[in-house]
């Protein structure tokens, strides 16, 4: 569970885990509150997920 930039950090950690042979098989579930990578910071590794993420819930907060 993470909020804002922490939610994007969870995406990044899941993606790094998928790259590692020893960690690739571990199922990842993410609960992120208002996940934002920050201004001018929309790299693919921060916004897209791999097959190891089985469940993700994004809760967007009203502006």
N, C-alpha and C positions, 0 to 999 in steps of 0.2 A: 504494500500500500504506500503510495507516495503522492505528493502534490506538486503542481507546476513543473519546475525544472527537474524535480525528483522523479516525476512521472516519465520524463524523457530519459532520465538516467536508467530507469528500469528497462526501457526499450533497448538502450545501448548495452546494458549488461546481458540481457537475453540474447542479443545478436552476437556478442562476444562469446557467450557460452556455446552457441551453435557452431562457431568456428573451431572449437576445441573438441578433439576426438573423445576425450574422457568425459566431457560435459554435455555433448550434443544430444544424448538420449534423455536428459533430464527434462521433465515437463515443467513448463513455466506458466504461471497464472499471474496476471497483473491487474491490480485495481489502482487506477490513476485518477486523481482529482485535478481537472483542468490542466492536462499535460501540454506544455508549451516549450519548444526548444529555445525560445529567445529570438530577438530581432536578428534578421539576416543569418539565421543559423539552421536552415532547413535541409541538412544533409540526409541522404537516404538512410544512413545508419541510425538516425534519430527518429525517423517517421515511419519506417516500414519494419515489419516483423517477419521472422522466419518460422518454419514449421514446428519448432520446439515450444512456441507459445500456443497453448491450447485454449486458454480463455483470457479475454481482456475486457475489462469494463472501464470505460472512460466516462467520468462524470464531469460535464462542463458546467462551470459556474456562471451565473448571469453577470453580464458586464454592467 
